[in-house]
Amino acid sequence: MKTFMLLALLPIFFCSAQAQTFTTRSGFAAFYSKTELEDIRAEHKQVYGVIDVTGKRLAFTLLVKGFLFRKQLMQEHFNENYVESDKYPKASFTGTYTGEAIKQSLSKVQVKGVLTMHGVSKEIEIPATLDWNDNKISGKANFKVNPSDFNIKIPSLVRNKIAKQIDITILMECNATK
C-alpha cells in the first residue's frame, strides 16, 4: 500500500528523464487546534512526498488514519466523526513552487497547488522553505486550514473545543532518486 501511494505520485514527476527528483516515505505532518477549552495535537510520520527541482513541482500524500493523538478518544472521534477516514482515507497536495532551490542554501519559496482532503479539493498558496544539501532537500511549510472549507462538520456539542482555523506543519526530508 505504501509503495502504491508513492508510485501513484511519481508519474506526475517523471515526464522528463532530466528531472532531478527527491522522494521520502517518512515525511512529517502535524496539526494543532488551540481553544480556551482544549488543545488538540496530532502527528503523522509516514507522509509520502516528491520534489522535482527541475520542474519546480512537489506533491505529498498521507493516509488520514496515520495521525496519532495523545488521547485515544480524540483519535477515534477524529477518524469516525470528523474526517470520516474510512470514506476519505487519503489527504494529498499537488502543486508547484516559485523561487529557486539552490544547492547548499536555504531558499524561501511560494508554494501553490491543490490540497485535497475529506473529498474536497481547494487551491492554496503558502510560503515554504527548501534547504538543499548534497543529495537531500528538506522542505518546511506552516499554514492554516478551516475545517469548514473541506466540509468537515464539527458537532455543536464540541464546537467550542475545536479551533475554527487549524495550524498545519509539513516537514519533508527527501533523498535524491536514482
C-alpha positions as CSV (number, residue, x, y, z in Angstrom):
1,M,0.0,0.0,0.0
2,K,2.8,2.4,0.9
3,T,4.7,1.7,-2.3
4,F,1.4,2.1,-4.3
5,M,0.8,5.6,-2.8
6,L,4.3,6.8,-3.7
7,L,4.2,5.2,-7.1
8,A,0.8,7.0,-7.8
9,L,2.6,10.3,-7.4
10,L,5.7,9.5,-9.4
11,P,4.3,9.6,-13.0
12,I,3.5,13.3,-12.4
13,F,7.2,14.0,-12.0
14,F,9.0,11.6,-14.3
15,C,7.8,13.1,-17.6
16,S,11.4,14.3,-18.3
17,A,14.4,11.9,-17.9
18,Q,16.4,15.0,-17.0
19,A,14.3,15.8,-14.0
20,Q,16.1,15.9,-10.6
21,T,13.7,14.4,-8.1
22,F,13.8,13.8,-4.4
23,T,11.5,11.5,-2.5
24,T,10.5,10.4,1.0
25,R,8.3,7.9,2.7
26,S,8.8,9.3,6.2
27,G,7.7,12.9,5.9
28,F,6.1,14.6,8.9
29,A,2.7,16.3,9.1
30,A,1.1,17.7,12.3
31,F,-1.9,19.8,13.2
32,Y,-2.8,21.8,16.2
33,S,-6.1,23.3,17.4
34,K,-6.0,25.6,20.4
35,T,-9.1,26.9,22.2
36,E,-9.7,28.0,25.8
37,L,-11.3,24.7,26.5
38,E,-8.9,22.3,24.9
39,D,-5.7,21.9,22.9
40,I,-5.6,19.2,20.3
41,R,-2.4,17.9,18.6
42,A,-1.8,15.1,16.2
43,E,1.3,13.9,14.3
44,H,1.8,11.8,11.3
45,K,5.3,10.3,10.4
46,Q,4.6,8.4,7.2
47,V,3.9,11.2,4.7
48,Y,5.0,10.3,1.1
49,G,6.5,13.2,-0.8
50,V,8.1,14.0,-4.1
51,I,10.0,17.2,-5.1
52,D,11.0,17.8,-8.7
53,V,13.6,20.6,-8.7
54,T,13.8,20.8,-12.5
55,G,10.1,21.3,-12.9
56,K,9.6,23.1,-9.6
57,R,6.8,20.6,-8.7
58,L,6.0,18.9,-5.5
59,A,3.4,16.6,-4.0
60,F,2.6,14.7,-0.9
61,T,0.0,12.2,0.3
62,L,-0.8,10.5,3.5
63,L,-3.3,8.0,5.0
64,V,-5.5,10.0,7.3
65,K,-5.7,7.2,9.9
66,G,-1.9,7.7,10.4
67,F,-2.4,10.7,12.6
68,L,-1.6,9.9,16.2
69,F,-3.2,11.8,19.2
70,R,-2.3,11.9,22.9
71,K,-5.7,10.7,23.7
72,Q,-7.2,7.6,22.0
73,L,-10.7,9.0,22.3
74,M,-9.7,12.1,20.3
75,Q,-8.2,9.9,17.6
76,E,-11.4,7.9,17.4
77,H,-13.6,11.0,17.1
78,F,-11.2,12.5,14.5
79,N,-11.4,9.4,12.3
80,E,-15.0,8.4,12.8
81,N,-16.9,11.7,13.3
82,Y,-14.9,14.5,11.6
83,V,-12.7,13.4,8.7
84,E,-14.5,10.1,8.1
85,S,-11.3,8.3,7.3
86,D,-13.0,5.1,6.1
87,K,-14.8,7.1,3.5
88,Y,-12.0,9.5,2.7
89,P,-8.8,7.6,3.5
90,K,-6.2,10.0,2.0
91,A,-5.2,13.6,2.0
92,S,-2.9,15.0,-0.6
93,F,-1.3,18.1,-2.1
94,T,0.0,18.6,-5.6
95,G,1.5,21.9,-6.8
96,T,4.4,24.0,-7.9
97,Y,6.7,26.4,-6.3
98,T,8.2,29.7,-7.3
99,G,11.7,30.8,-6.3
100,E,14.9,28.8,-6.6
101,A,16.0,25.8,-4.7
102,I,19.7,26.5,-4.7
103,K,22.3,23.9,-3.6
104,Q,23.8,24.4,-0.2
105,S,21.3,27.1,0.6
106,L,18.1,27.7,2.5
107,S,15.6,29.1,-0.1
108,K,12.3,30.8,0.6
109,V,9.7,29.7,-1.9
110,Q,6.0,30.2,-2.5
111,V,4.0,27.0,-3.0
112,K,0.8,27.0,-4.9
113,G,-1.4,24.0,-5.6
114,V,-4.4,21.9,-4.7
115,L,-4.9,20.4,-1.2
116,T,-7.4,17.6,-1.2
117,M,-9.0,16.1,2.0
118,H,-12.4,14.8,3.1
119,G,-13.3,14.6,-0.6
120,V,-12.8,18.3,-1.2
121,S,-10.1,19.9,-3.3
122,K,-9.1,23.5,-2.6
123,E,-6.4,25.7,-4.1
124,I,-4.0,27.1,-1.6
125,E,-0.9,29.3,-1.7
126,I,1.6,29.2,1.2
127,P,5.2,30.3,1.9
128,A,7.7,27.5,2.5
129,T,11.4,26.8,2.7
130,L,13.6,24.4,0.8
131,D,17.1,23.5,2.1
132,W,19.1,21.6,-0.5
133,N,22.3,19.9,0.9
134,D,24.2,17.3,-1.2
135,N,21.6,14.6,-2.1
136,K,18.8,15.8,0.2
137,I,16.2,18.5,0.1
138,S,14.4,19.4,3.3
139,G,11.1,21.3,2.9
140,K,9.1,23.0,5.6
141,A,5.7,24.8,5.5
142,N,3.3,26.1,8.1
143,F,-0.2,27.2,7.2
144,K,-3.8,27.2,8.4
145,V,-6.9,25.5,7.2
146,N,-10.6,25.9,8.0
147,P,-12.3,22.6,8.5
148,S,-15.5,24.1,7.1
149,D,-13.6,24.7,3.8
150,F,-13.3,20.9,3.4
151,N,-16.9,20.1,4.5
152,I,-15.7,18.8,7.9
153,K,-18.6,19.2,10.2
154,I,-18.0,19.9,13.9
155,P,-20.9,18.9,16.1
156,S,-22.3,21.8,18.2
157,L,-21.6,19.9,21.4
158,V,-17.8,20.2,20.8
159,R,-17.7,23.3,18.6
160,N,-16.0,25.4,21.3
161,K,-13.3,22.8,21.8
162,I,-12.1,22.9,18.2
163,A,-10.5,26.0,16.6
164,K,-12.1,27.5,13.5
165,Q,-8.6,27.5,11.9
166,I,-6.3,24.6,12.4
167,D,-2.5,25.1,12.3
168,I,-0.7,22.7,9.9
169,T,3.0,21.9,9.8
170,I,4.6,19.9,7.0
171,L,8.3,18.7,7.2
172,M,9.9,16.7,4.4
173,E,13.4,15.3,4.1
174,C,13.6,14.0,0.6
175,N,16.5,12.0,-0.8
176,A,17.7,12.1,-4.4
177,T,16.2,9.3,-6.5
178,K,18.5,7.2,-8.7
